[in-house]
Amino acid sequence: MKDIPKRFPEYSIMHKTILNQIKKLEKEDKSLEVQNKIKIYTLELKKIEDMFPKNFFEKEN
């Protein structure tokens, strides 16, 4: 099991913020611009999740 990153609180807040932003964008129109933003946010979310133990953020999803 991976250790929790040193900057755990910041990454946890970033994860929650990005997840909320994705949910907000998914409710908007399905324009190409919105889809691209969702893809970018999803990639950032994946980077953060990879720093933590598996299933660490599972409850938030």
All heavy atoms as TSV, in Angstrom:
chain	resi	resn	atom	element	x	y	z
A	1	MET	N	N	0.843	-1.181	0.000
A	1	MET	CA	C	0.000	0.000	0.000
A	1	MET	C	C	0.883	1.237	0.000
A	1	MET	O	O	1.869	1.320	0.722
A	1	MET	CB	C	-0.893	-0.008	1.244
A	1	MET	CG	C	-1.874	1.120	1.266
A	1	MET	SD	S	-3.245	0.739	2.362
A	1	MET	CE	C	-3.029	1.979	3.593
A	2	LYS	N	N	0.521	2.191	-0.829
A	2	LYS	CA	C	1.294	3.421	-0.921
A	2	LYS	C	C	1.081	4.276	0.314
A	2	LYS	O	O	0.038	4.237	0.948
A	2	LYS	CB	C	0.861	4.233	-2.137
A	2	LYS	CG	C	1.186	3.616	-3.448
A	2	LYS	CD	C	0.749	4.550	-4.555
A	2	LYS	CE	C	0.992	3.965	-5.911
A	2	LYS	NZ	N	0.538	4.862	-6.965
A	3	ASP	N	N	2.089	5.072	0.609
A	3	ASP	CA	C	1.936	6.042	1.690
A	3	ASP	C	C	1.143	7.230	1.200
A	3	ASP	O	O	1.089	7.516	0.006
A	3	ASP	CB	C	3.310	6.522	2.154
A	3	ASP	CG	C	4.102	5.402	2.826
A	3	ASP	OD1	O	3.479	4.522	3.438
A	3	ASP	OD2	O	5.332	5.443	2.726
A	4	ILE	N	N	0.570	7.927	2.142
A	4	ILE	CA	C	-0.166	9.150	1.802
A	4	ILE	C	C	0.866	10.244	1.516
A	4	ILE	O	O	1.847	10.380	2.249
A	4	ILE	CB	C	-1.096	9.544	2.957
A	4	ILE	CG1	C	-2.178	8.481	3.126
A	4	ILE	CG2	C	-1.724	10.900	2.724
A	4	ILE	CD1	C	-3.102	8.701	4.290
A	5	PRO	N	N	0.672	11.040	0.474
A	5	PRO	CA	C	1.630	12.102	0.145
A	5	PRO	C	C	1.795	13.102	1.284
A	5	PRO	O	O	0.887	13.298	2.099
A	5	PRO	CB	C	1.005	12.790	-1.071
A	5	PRO	CG	C	0.048	11.816	-1.618
A	5	PRO	CD	C	-0.418	10.984	-0.478
A	6	LYS	N	N	2.948	13.737	1.318
A	6	LYS	CA	C	3.235	14.723	2.363
A	6	LYS	C	C	2.221	15.847	2.366
A	6	LYS	O	O	1.827	16.332	3.409
A	6	LYS	CB	C	4.636	15.306	2.175
A	6	LYS	CG	C	5.739	14.345	2.466
A	6	LYS	CD	C	7.073	15.013	2.282
A	6	LYS	CE	C	8.196	14.035	2.521
A	6	LYS	NZ	N	9.511	14.651	2.325
A	7	ARG	N	N	1.818	16.277	1.206
A	7	ARG	CA	C	0.874	17.394	1.103
A	7	ARG	C	C	-0.564	16.871	0.992
A	7	ARG	O	O	-1.357	17.360	0.210
A	7	ARG	CB	C	1.241	18.248	-0.100
A	7	ARG	CG	C	2.604	18.913	0.077
A	7	ARG	CD	C	3.055	19.672	-1.123
A	7	ARG	NE	N	2.047	20.597	-1.589
A	7	ARG	CZ	C	2.015	21.123	-2.793
A	7	ARG	NH1	N	2.943	20.804	-3.657
A	7	ARG	NH2	N	1.066	21.945	-3.148
A	8	PHE	N	N	-0.878	15.895	1.814
A	8	PHE	CA	C	-2.185	15.244	1.779
A	8	PHE	C	C	-3.358	16.220	1.781
A	8	PHE	O	O	-4.249	16.108	0.938
A	8	PHE	CB	C	-2.310	14.257	2.941
A	8	PHE	CG	C	-3.711	13.868	3.254
A	8	PHE	CD1	C	-4.429	13.053	2.396
A	8	PHE	CD2	C	-4.339	14.336	4.390
A	8	PHE	CE1	C	-5.735	12.694	2.669
A	8	PHE	CE2	C	-5.641	13.991	4.676
A	8	PHE	CZ	C	-6.342	13.166	3.812
A	9	PRO	N	N	-3.411	17.187	2.706
A	9	PRO	CA	C	-4.603	18.065	2.739
A	9	PRO	C	C	-4.814	18.828	1.430
A	9	PRO	O	O	-5.944	18.945	0.957
A	9	PRO	CB	C	-4.330	19.028	3.888
A	9	PRO	CG	C	-3.320	18.349	4.740
A	9	PRO	CD	C	-2.498	17.504	3.803
A	10	GLU	N	N	-3.732	19.323	0.858
A	10	GLU	CA	C	-3.853	20.089	-0.379
A	10	GLU	C	C	-4.350	19.211	-1.527
A	10	GLU	O	O	-5.225	19.611	-2.290
A	10	GLU	CB	C	-2.512	20.729	-0.773
A	10	GLU	CG	C	-2.078	21.845	0.133
A	10	GLU	CD	C	-1.244	21.369	1.322
A	10	GLU	OE1	O	-1.069	20.142	1.499
A	10	GLU	OE2	O	-0.783	22.226	2.081
A	11	TYR	N	N	-3.799	18.014	-1.634
A	11	TYR	CA	C	-4.221	17.107	-2.705
A	11	TYR	C	C	-5.664	16.655	-2.516
A	11	TYR	O	O	-6.410	16.506	-3.475
A	11	TYR	CB	C	-3.309	15.886	-2.789
A	11	TYR	CG	C	-1.957	16.188	-3.380
A	11	TYR	CD1	C	-0.793	15.911	-2.682
A	11	TYR	CD2	C	-1.848	16.748	-4.643
A	11	TYR	CE1	C	0.447	16.181	-3.224
A	11	TYR	CE2	C	-0.614	17.026	-5.193
A	11	TYR	CZ	C	0.534	16.737	-4.479
A	11	TYR	OH	O	1.753	17.012	-5.025
A	12	SER	N	N	-6.044	16.456	-1.289
A	12	SER	CA	C	-7.415	16.052	-1.008
A	12	SER	C	C	-8.399	17.156	-1.400
A	12	SER	O	O	-9.442	16.891	-2.003
A	12	SER	CB	C	-7.552	15.724	0.477
A	12	SER	OG	O	-8.847	15.303	0.783
A	13	ILE	N	N	-8.070	18.382	-1.084
A	13	ILE	CA	C	-8.913	19.525	-1.449
A	13	ILE	C	C	-8.948	19.692	-2.961
A	13	ILE	O	O	-10.013	19.930	-3.544
A	13	ILE	CB	C	-8.418	20.815	-0.758
A	13	ILE	CG1	C	-8.654	20.703	0.746
A	13	ILE	CG2	C	-9.112	22.050	-1.324
A	13	ILE	CD1	C	-7.981	21.775	1.569
A	14	MET	N	N	-7.800	19.548	-3.606
A	14	MET	CA	C	-7.745	19.648	-5.064
A	14	MET	C	C	-8.617	18.571	-5.704
A	14	MET	O	O	-9.342	18.850	-6.662
A	14	MET	CB	C	-6.303	19.498	-5.559
A	14	MET	CG	C	-5.463	20.715	-5.343
A	14	MET	SD	S	-3.711	20.467	-5.746
A	14	MET	CE	C	-3.780	19.772	-7.377
A	15	HIS	N	N	-8.559	17.367	-5.184
A	15	HIS	CA	C	-9.356	16.263	-5.726
A	15	HIS	C	C	-10.842	16.597	-5.639
A	15	HIS	O	O	-11.576	16.448	-6.609
A	15	HIS	CB	C	-9.037	14.976	-4.964
A	15	HIS	CG	C	-9.742	13.783	-5.503
A	15	HIS	ND1	N	-11.006	13.440	-5.103
A	15	HIS	CD2	C	-9.356	12.860	-6.416
A	15	HIS	CE1	C	-11.375	12.358	-5.743
A	15	HIS	NE2	N	-10.395	11.984	-6.554
A	16	LYS	N	N	-11.259	17.042	-4.495
A	16	LYS	CA	C	-12.675	17.364	-4.302
A	16	LYS	C	C	-13.115	18.514	-5.215
A	16	LYS	O	O	-14.186	18.466	-5.816
A	16	LYS	CB	C	-12.932	17.725	-2.842
A	16	LYS	CG	C	-14.379	17.937	-2.527
A	16	LYS	CD	C	-14.604	18.138	-1.052
A	16	LYS	CE	C	-16.093	18.260	-0.779
A	16	LYS	NZ	N	-16.360	18.351	0.652
A	17	THR	N	N	-12.282	19.523	-5.331
A	17	THR	CA	C	-12.594	20.679	-6.176
A	17	THR	C	C	-12.700	20.274	-7.646
A	17	THR	O	O	-13.644	20.670	-8.338
A	17	THR	CB	C	-11.510	21.767	-6.007
A	17	THR	OG1	O	-11.443	22.133	-4.627
A	17	THR	CG2	C	-11.828	22.991	-6.848
A	18	ILE	N	N	-11.749	19.501	-8.117
A	18	ILE	CA	C	-11.770	19.058	-9.512
A	18	ILE	C	C	-12.972	18.165	-9.779
A	18	ILE	O	O	-13.640	18.302	-10.806
A	18	ILE	CB	C	-10.458	18.344	-9.875
A	18	ILE	CG1	C	-9.297	19.347	-9.858
A	18	ILE	CG2	C	-10.551	17.684	-11.238
A	18	ILE	CD1	C	-7.928	18.718	-9.984
A	19	LEU	N	N	-13.272	17.280	-8.853
A	19	LEU	CA	C	-14.418	16.390	-9.014
A	19	LEU	C	C	-15.718	17.194	-9.095
A	19	LEU	O	O	-16.568	16.933	-9.945
A	19	LEU	CB	C	-14.477	15.401	-7.853
A	19	LEU	CG	C	-15.463	14.270	-7.961
A	19	LEU	CD1	C	-15.144	13.395	-9.170
A	19	LEU	CD2	C	-15.437	13.436	-6.701
A	20	ASN	N	N	-15.845	18.194	-8.254
A	20	ASN	CA	C	-17.029	19.057	-8.294
A	20	ASN	C	C	-17.116	19.835	-9.604
A	20	ASN	O	O	-18.201	20.015	-10.156
A	20	ASN	CB	C	-17.042	20.027	-7.111
A	20	ASN	CG	C	-17.353	19.345	-5.804
A	20	ASN	OD1	O	-17.954	18.285	-5.772
A	20	ASN	ND2	N	-16.928	19.947	-4.707
A	21	GLN	N	N	-15.984	20.288	-10.093
A	21	GLN	CA	C	-15.963	21.022	-11.353
A	21	GLN	C	C	-16.382	20.127	-12.517
A	21	GLN	O	O	-17.122	20.553	-13.401
A	21	GLN	CB	C	-14.567	21.602	-11.599
A	21	GLN	CG	C	-14.486	22.524	-12.776
A	21	GLN	CD	C	-15.310	23.782	-12.602
A	21	GLN	OE1	O	-15.560	24.249	-11.499
A	21	GLN	NE2	N	-15.751	24.343	-13.694
A	22	ILE	N	N	-15.928	18.894	-12.508
A	22	ILE	CA	C	-16.312	17.947	-13.561
A	22	ILE	C	C	-17.818	17.725	-13.529
A	22	ILE	O	O	-18.488	17.739	-14.572
A	22	ILE	CB	C	-15.551	16.618	-13.411
A	22	ILE	CG1	C	-14.076	16.817	-13.755
A	22	ILE	CG2	C	-16.154	15.540	-14.310
A	22	ILE	CD1	C	-13.203	15.618	-13.433
A	23	LYS	N	N	-18.367	17.515	-12.348
A	23	LYS	CA	C	-19.809	17.306	-12.222
A	23	LYS	C	C	-20.589	18.515	-12.712
A	23	LYS	O	O	-21.622	18.368	-13.380
A	23	LYS	CB	C	-20.176	17.006	-10.768
A	23	LYS	CG	C	-19.723	15.641	-10.319
A	23	LYS	CD	C	-20.048	15.413	-8.864
A	23	LYS	CE	C	-19.534	14.058	-8.399
A	23	LYS	NZ	N	-19.837	13.834	-6.968
A	24	LYS	N	N	-20.089	19.688	-12.419
A	24	LYS	CA	C	-20.736	20.919	-12.874
A	24	LYS	C	C	-20.700	21.020	-14.399
A	24	LYS	O	O	-21.705	21.351	-15.036
A	24	LYS	CB	C	-20.033	22.122	-12.247
A	24	LYS	CG	C	-20.592	23.459	-12.642
A	24	LYS	CD	C	-19.801	24.574	-12.002
A	24	LYS	CE	C	-20.152	25.907	-12.623
A	24	LYS	NZ	N	-19.258	26.966	-12.134
A	25	LEU	N	N	-19.564	20.728	-14.979
A	25	LEU	CA	C	-19.421	20.801	-16.434
A	25	LEU	C	C	-20.275	19.761	-17.142
A	25	LEU	O	O	-20.774	20.009	-18.242
A	25	LEU	CB	C	-17.954	20.631	-16.838
A	25	LEU	CG	C	-17.042	21.814	-16.547
A	25	LEU	CD1	C	-15.594	21.422	-16.791
A	25	LEU	CD2	C	-17.423	23.019	-17.368
A	26	GLU	N	N	-20.439	18.604	-16.536
A	26	GLU	CA	C	-21.251	17.562	-17.156
A	26	GLU	C	C	-22.712	17.971	-17.277
A	26	GLU	O	O	-23.431	17.468	-18.129
A	26	GLU	CB	C	-21.130	16.260	-16.357
A	26	GLU	CG	C	-19.795	15.581	-16.564
A	26	GLU	CD	C	-19.604	14.357	-15.701
A	26	GLU	OE1	O	-20.317	14.200	-14.684
A	26	GLU	OE2	O	-18.719	13.550	-16.038
A	27	LYS	N	N	-23.144	18.887	-16.446
A	27	LYS	CA	C	-24.527	19.371	-16.495
A	27	LYS	C	C	-24.717	20.449	-17.562
A	27	LYS	O	O	-25.839	20.749	-17.936
A	27	LYS	CB	C	-24.939	19.924	-15.135
A	27	LYS	CG	C	-25.039	18.858	-14.072
A	27	LYS	CD	C	-25.408	19.451	-12.744
A	27	LYS	CE	C	-25.443	18.362	-11.677
A	27	LYS	NZ	N	-25.742	18.907	-10.347
A	28	GLU	N	N	-23.612	21.027	-18.016
A	28	GLU	CA	C	-23.683	22.075	-19.039
A	28	GLU	C	C	-23.886	21.464	-20.415
A	28	GLU	O	O	-24.005	20.258	-20.570
A	28	GLU	CB	C	-22.398	22.911	-19.021
A	28	GLU	CG	C	-22.267	23.787	-17.809
A	28	GLU	CD	C	-21.053	24.686	-17.874
A	28	GLU	OE1	O	-20.486	24.882	-18.969
A	28	GLU	OE2	O	-20.670	25.188	-16.819
A	29	ASP	N	N	-23.865	22.344	-21.405
A	29	ASP	CA	C	-24.014	21.878	-22.778
A	29	ASP	C	C	-22.842	20.969	-23.147
A	29	ASP	O	O	-21.818	20.965	-22.501
A	29	ASP	CB	C	-24.100	23.062	-23.747
A	29	ASP	CG	C	-22.833	23.913	-23.734
A	29	ASP	OD1	O	-22.060	23.843	-22.764
A	29	ASP	OD2	O	-22.631	24.654	-24.701
A	30	LYS	N	N	-23.019	20.213	-24.185
A	30	LYS	CA	C	-22.013	19.230	-24.593
A	30	LYS	C	C	-21.123	19.756	-25.718
A	30	LYS	O	O	-20.758	19.024	-26.626
A	30	LYS	CB	C	-22.694	17.930	-25.032
A	30	LYS	CG	C	-23.541	17.300	-23.964
A	30	LYS	CD	C	-22.691	16.875	-22.791
A	30	LYS	CE	C	-23.588	16.254	-21.724
A	30	LYS	NZ	N	-22.922	16.055	-20.476
A	31	SER	N	N	-20.747	21.011	-25.626
A	31	SER	CA	C	-19.884	21.584	-26.658
A	31	SER	C	C	-18.486	20.967	-26.590
A	31	SER	O	O	-18.097	20.357	-25.597
A	31	SER	CB	C	-19.787	23.103	-26.481
A	31	SER	OG	O	-19.073	23.420	-25.312
A	32	LEU	N	N	-17.758	21.151	-27.634
A	32	LEU	CA	C	-16.408	20.613	-27.714
A	32	LEU	C	C	-15.516	21.219	-26.627
A	32	LEU	O	O	-14.699	20.516	-26.021
A	32	LEU	CB	C	-15.822	20.884	-29.105
A	32	LEU	CG	C	-14.470	20.263	-29.400
A	32	LEU	CD1	C	-14.539	18.740	-29.264
A	32	LEU	CD2	C	-14.005	20.653	-30.775
A	33	GLU	N	N	-15.690	22.488	-26.375
A	33	GLU	CA	C	-14.901	23.179	-25.352
A	33	GLU	C	C	-15.139	22.555	-23.963
A	33	GLU	O	O	-14.199	22.302	-23.218
A	33	GLU	CB	C	-15.251	24.662	-25.327
A	33	GLU	CG	C	-14.455	25.458	-24.318
A	33	GLU	CD	C	-14.827	26.934	-24.299
A	33	GLU	OE1	O	-15.517	27.401	-25.222
A	33	GLU	OE2	O	-14.413	27.593	-23.346
A	34	VAL	N	N	-16.382	22.304	-23.640
A	34	VAL	CA	C	-16.730	21.711	-22.348
A	34	VAL	C	C	-16.174	20.291	-22.259
A	34	VAL	O	O	-15.620	19.890	-21.228
A	34	VAL	CB	C	-18.259	21.725	-22.121
A	34	VAL	CG1	C	-18.641	20.924	-20.897
A	34	VAL	CG2	C	-18.763	23.153	-22.001
A	35	GLN	N	N	-16.294	19.534	-23.324
A	35	GLN	CA	C	-15.763	18.166	-23.337
A	35	GLN	C	C	-14.252	18.154	-23.135
A	35	GLN	O	O	-13.714	17.299	-22.432
A	35	GLN	CB	C	-16.132	17.468	-24.633
A	35	GLN	CG	C	-17.600	17.142	-24.727
A	35	GLN	CD	C	-17.973	16.529	-26.072
A	35	GLN	OE1	O	-17.140	16.353	-26.944
A	35	GLN	NE2	N	-19.247	16.199	-26.222
A	36	ASN	N	N	-13.567	19.107	-23.744
A	36	ASN	CA	C	-12.113	19.201	-23.585
A	36	ASN	C	C	-11.727	19.556	-22.151
A	36	ASN	O	O	-10.759	19.016	-21.616
A	36	ASN	CB	C	-11.523	20.214	-24.560
A	36	ASN	CG	C	-11.504	19.708	-25.979
A	36	ASN	OD1	O	-11.519	18.504	-26.217
A	36	ASN	ND2	N	-11.490	20.626	-26.924
A	37	LYS	N	N	-12.482	20.439	-21.535
A	37	LYS	CA	C	-12.218	20.792	-20.141
A	37	LYS	C	C	-12.417	19.577	-19.237
A	37	LYS	O	O	-11.622	19.338	-18.324
A	37	LYS	CB	C	-13.137	21.925	-19.681
A	37	LYS	CG	C	-12.755	23.273	-20.207
A	37	LYS	CD	C	-13.698	24.341	-19.668
A	37	LYS	CE	C	-13.365	25.697	-20.227
A	37	LYS	NZ	N	-14.279	26.739	-19.713
A	38	ILE	N	N	-13.458	18.819	-19.504
A	38	ILE	CA	C	-13.714	17.614	-18.710
A	38	ILE	C	C	-12.560	16.628	-18.855
A	38	ILE	O	O	-12.104	16.039	-17.871
A	38	ILE	CB	C	-15.054	16.964	-19.110
A	38	ILE	CG1	C	-16.217	17.856	-18.675
A	38	ILE	CG2	C	-15.184	15.570	-18.500
A	38	ILE	CD1	C	-17.572	17.418	-19.163
A	39	LYS	N	N	-12.043	16.469	-20.054
A	39	LYS	CA	C	-10.914	15.566	-20.284
A	39	LYS	C	C	-9.683	16.020	-19.514
A	39	LYS	O	O	-8.993	15.214	-18.890
A	39	LYS	CB	C	-10.586	15.476	-21.770
A	39	LYS	CG	C	-11.566	14.661	-22.562
A	39	LYS	CD	C	-11.183	14.622	-24.017
A	39	LYS	CE	C	-12.238	13.901	-24.836
A	39	LYS	NZ	N	-11.924	13.906	-26.270
A	40	ILE	N	N	-9.411	17.304	-19.549
A	40	ILE	CA	C	-8.248	17.850	-18.841
A	40	ILE	C	C	-8.403	17.646	-17.334
A	40	ILE	O	O	-7.467	17.203	-16.656
A	40	ILE	CB	C	-8.060	19.343	-19.176
A	40	ILE	CG1	C	-7.624	19.492	-20.633
A	40	ILE	CG2	C	-7.036	19.984	-18.231
A	40	ILE	CD1	C	-7.669	20.924	-21.151
A	41	TYR	N	N	-9.564	17.950	-16.808
A	41	TYR	CA	C	-9.812	17.761	-15.378
A	41	TYR	C	C	-9.731	16.287	-14.988
A	41	TYR	O	O	-9.224	15.947	-13.920
A	41	TYR	CB	C	-11.165	18.332	-14.971
A	41	TYR	CG	C	-11.223	19.838	-14.931
A	41	TYR	CD1	C	-12.357	20.515	-15.343
A	41	TYR	CD2	C	-10.156	20.596	-14.469
A	41	TYR	CE1	C	-12.429	21.899	-15.307
A	41	TYR	CE2	C	-10.206	21.974	-14.424
A	41	TYR	CZ	C	-11.346	22.624	-14.841
A	41	TYR	OH	O	-11.413	23.986	-14.794
A	42	THR	N	N	-10.210	15.418	-15.842
A	42	THR	CA	C	-10.166	13.991	-15.560
A	42	THR	C	C	-8.719	13.497	-15.496
A	42	THR	O	O	-8.370	12.689	-14.631
A	42	THR	CB	C	-10.952	13.204	-16.629
A	42	THR	OG1	O	-12.296	13.688	-16.662
A	42	THR	CG2	C	-10.956	11.723	-16.331
A	43	LEU	N	N	-7.877	14.002	-16.371
A	43	LEU	CA	C	-6.465	13.634	-16.338
A	43	LEU	C	C	-5.798	14.108	-15.049
A	43	LEU	O	O	-5.008	13.381	-14.443
A	43	LEU	CB	C	-5.733	14.206	-17.553
A	43	LEU	CG	C	-6.066	13.583	-18.897
A	43	LEU	CD1	C	-5.390	14.366	-20.020
A	43	LEU	CD2	C	-5.658	12.128	-18.927
A	44	GLU	N	N	-6.109	15.324	-14.641
A	44	GLU	CA	C	-5.556	15.847	-13.394
A	44	GLU	C	C	-6.044	15.035	-12.196
A	44	GLU	O	O	-5.294	14.758	-11.267
A	44	GLU	CB	C	-5.923	17.322	-13.213
A	44	GLU	CG	C	-5.193	18.251	-14.148
A	44	GLU	CD	C	-3.686	18.182	-13.993
A	44	GLU	OE1	O	-3.182	18.179	-12.853
A	44	GLU	OE2	O	-2.999	18.129	-15.039
A	45	LEU	N	N	-7.301	14.663	-12.233
A	45	LEU	CA	C	-7.878	13.844	-11.176
A	45	LEU	C	C	-7.147	12.508	-11.085
A	45	LEU	O	O	-6.827	12.029	-9.986
A	45	LEU	CB	C	-9.366	13.633	-11.464
A	45	LEU	CG	C	-10.270	13.296	-10.316
A	45	LEU	CD1	C	-10.294	14.392	-9.280
A	45	LEU	CD2	C	-11.671	13.053	-10.827
A	46	LYS	N	N	-6.880	11.915	-12.221
A	46	LYS	CA	C	-6.169	10.635	-12.273
A	46	LYS	C	C	-4.769	10.764	-11.685
A	46	LYS	O	O	-4.319	9.887	-10.938
A	46	LYS	CB	C	-6.100	10.151	-13.730
A	46	LYS	CG	C	-5.343	8.882	-13.926
A	46	LYS	CD	C	-6.172	7.683	-13.545
A	46	LYS	CE	C	-5.460	6.419	-13.992
A	46	LYS	NZ	N	-5.092	5.587	-12.866
A	47	LYS	N	N	-4.080	11.858	-11.967
A	47	LYS	CA	C	-2.736	12.073	-11.420
A	47	LYS	C	C	-2.774	12.124	-9.895
A	47	LYS	O	O	-1.915	11.542	-9.223
A	47	LYS	CB	C	-2.139	13.378	-11.955
A	47	LYS	CG	C	-1.734	13.333	-13.394
A	47	LYS	CD	C	-1.194	14.684	-13.813
A	47	LYS	CE	C	-0.978	14.775	-15.303
A	47	LYS	NZ	N	-0.518	16.134	-15.701
A	48	ILE	N	N	-3.752	12.819	-9.368
A	48	ILE	CA	C	-3.879	12.922	-7.911
A	48	ILE	C	C	-4.217	11.559	-7.315
A	48	ILE	O	O	-3.628	11.157	-6.310
A	48	ILE	CB	C	-4.945	13.970	-7.529
A	48	ILE	CG1	C	-4.478	15.368	-7.939
A	48	ILE	CG2	C	-5.245	13.927	-6.034
A	48	ILE	CD1	C	-5.529	16.441	-7.802
A	49	GLU	N	N	-5.154	10.853	-7.925
A	49	GLU	CA	C	-5.550	9.542	-7.409
A	49	GLU	C	C	-4.392	8.548	-7.423
A	49	GLU	O	O	-4.295	7.696	-6.543
A	49	GLU	CB	C	-6.730	9.002	-8.202
A	49	GLU	CG	C	-8.017	9.746	-7.932
A	49	GLU	CD	C	-9.168	9.318	-8.816
A	49	GLU	OE1	O	-8.957	8.536	-9.767
A	49	GLU	OE2	O	-10.289	9.784	-8.555
A	50	ASP	N	N	-3.506	8.672	-8.395
A	50	ASP	CA	C	-2.365	7.765	-8.492
A	50	ASP	C	C	-1.347	7.980	-7.373
A	50	ASP	O	O	-0.532	7.111	-7.089
A	50	ASP	CB	C	-1.673	7.898	-9.850
A	50	ASP	CG	C	-2.487	7.282	-10.973
A	50	ASP	OD1	O	-3.435	6.516	-10.671
A	50	ASP	OD2	O	-2.193	7.584	-12.147
A	51	MET	N	N	-1.392	9.122	-6.729
A	51	MET	CA	C	-0.477	9.405	-5.617
A	51	MET	C	C	-0.909	8.724	-4.324
A	51	MET	O	O	-0.119	8.610	-3.393
A	51	MET	CB	C	-0.412	10.916	-5.363
A	51	MET	CG	C	0.238	11.704	-6.431
A	51	MET	SD	S	0.279	13.413	-5.897
A	51	MET	CE	C	0.076	14.239	-7.448
A	52	PHE	N	N	-2.149	8.311	-4.265
A	52	PHE	CA	C	-2.717	7.763	-3.043
A	52	PHE	C	C	-2.915	6.254	-3.166
A	52	PHE	O	O	-2.915	5.712	-4.261
A	52	PHE	CB	C	-4.070	8.433	-2.760
A	52	PHE	CG	C	-3.942	9.851	-2.296
A	52	PHE	CD1	C	-3.810	10.894	-3.197
A	52	PHE	CD2	C	-3.960	10.148	-0.943
A	52	PHE	CE1	C	-3.686	12.189	-2.770
A	52	PHE	CE2	C	-3.844	11.446	-0.506
A	52	PHE	CZ	C	-3.703	12.473	-1.414
A	53	PRO	N	N	-3.134	5.595	-2.025
A	53	PRO	CA	C	-3.444	4.160	-2.075
A	53	PRO	C	C	-4.703	3.905	-2.897
A	53	PRO	O	O	-5.579	4.763	-2.995
A	53	PRO	CB	C	-3.682	3.787	-0.603
A	53	PRO	CG	C	-3.035	4.860	0.193
A	53	PRO	CD	C	-3.083	6.096	-0.656
A	54	LYS	N	N	-4.767	2.728	-3.441
A	54	LYS	CA	C	-5.922	2.355	-4.267
A	54	LYS	C	C	-7.211	2.479	-3.437
A	54	LYS	O	O	-7.252	2.147	-2.267
A	54	LYS	CB	C	-5.747	0.905	-4.738
A	54	LYS	CG	C	-6.787	0.460	-5.721
A	54	LYS	CD	C	-6.484	-0.931	-6.205
A	54	LYS	CE	C	-7.549	-1.354	-7.196
A	54	LYS	NZ	N	-7.306	-2.693	-7.718
A	55	ASN	N	N	-8.256	2.975	-4.080
A	55	ASN	CA	C	-9.582	3.155	-3.474
A	55	ASN	C	C	-9.630	4.202	-2.364
A	55	ASN	O	O	-10.585	4.237	-1.596
A	55	ASN	CB	C	-10.134	1.826	-2.954
A	55	ASN	CG	C	-10.284	0.804	-4.024
A	55	ASN	OD1	O	-10.537	1.131	-5.183
A	55	ASN	ND2	N	-10.112	-0.449	-3.675
A	56	PHE	N	N	-8.627	5.028	-2.252
A	56	PHE	CA	C	-8.616	6.060	-1.215
A	56	PHE	C	C	-9.757	7.045	-1.386
A	56	PHE	O	O	-10.384	7.453	-0.433
A	56	PHE	CB	C	-7.263	6.803	-1.235
A	56	PHE	CG	C	-7.107	7.789	-0.119
A	56	PHE	CD1	C	-6.686	7.367	1.129
A	56	PHE	CD2	C	-7.393	9.132	-0.317
A	56	PHE	CE1	C	-6.543	8.269	2.160
A	56	PHE	CE2	C	-7.250	10.030	0.714
A	56	PHE	CZ	C	-6.823	9.610	1.956
A	57	PHE	N	N	-10.039	7.435	-2.630
A	57	PHE	CA	C	-11.087	8.413	-2.917
A	57	PHE	C	C	-12.389	7.759	-3.353
A	57	PHE	O	O	-13.284	8.436	-3.821
A	57	PHE	CB	C	-10.629	9.380	-4.007
A	57	PHE	CG	C	-9.504	10.281	-3.586
A	57	PHE	CD1	C	-8.240	10.107	-4.091
A	57	PHE	CD2	C	-9.741	11.313	-2.690
A	57	PHE	CE1	C	-7.201	10.943	-3.711
A	57	PHE	CE2	C	-8.712	12.145	-2.300
A	57	PHE	CZ	C	-7.438	11.969	-2.808
A	58	GLU	N	N	-12.512	6.486	-3.210
A	58	GLU	CA	C	-13.669	5.767	-3.725
A	58	GLU	C	C	-14.985	6.282	-3.148
A	58	GLU	O	O	-15.994	6.354	-3.840
A	58	GLU	CB	C	-13.538	4.278	-3.427
A	58	GLU	CG	C	-14.566	3.441	-4.135
A	58	GLU	CD	C	-14.262	1.984	-3.989
A	58	GLU	OE1	O	-13.392	1.492	-4.734
A	58	GLU	OE2	O	-14.873	1.352	-3.122
A	59	LYS	N	N	-15.016	6.684	-1.907
A	59	LYS	CA	C	-16.251	7.161	-1.274
A	59	LYS	C	C	-16.742	8.457	-1.888
A	59	LYS	O	O	-17.929	8.735	-1.905
A	59	LYS	CB	C	-16.023	7.362	0.212
A	59	LYS	CG	C	-15.754	6.090	0.951
A	59	LYS	CD	C	-15.460	6.358	2.402
A	59	LYS	CE	C	-15.069	5.073	3.100
A	59	LYS	NZ	N	-14.622	5.323	4.468
A	60	GLU	N	N	-15.836	9.290	-2.388
A	60	GLU	CA	C	-16.214	10.582	-2.950
A	60	GLU	C	C	-16.804	10.469	-4.343
A	60	GLU	O	O	-17.551	11.307	-4.772
A	60	GLU	CB	C	-15.001	11.513	-2.993
A	60	GLU	CG	C	-14.523	11.905	-1.628
A	60	GLU	CD	C	-13.373	12.888	-1.686
A	60	GLU	OE1	O	-13.231	13.579	-2.706
A	60	GLU	OE2	O	-12.617	12.944	-0.726
A	61	ASN	N	N	-16.423	9.448	-5.091
A	61	ASN	CA	C	-16.892	9.320	-6.479
A	61	ASN	C	C	-18.302	8.999	-6.570
A	61	ASN	O	O	-19.185	8.727	-6.225
A	61	ASN	CB	C	-16.078	8.272	-7.226
A	61	ASN	CG	C	-14.659	8.737	-7.437
A	61	ASN	OD1	O	-14.383	9.927	-7.440
A	61	ASN	ND2	N	-13.771	7.812	-7.605
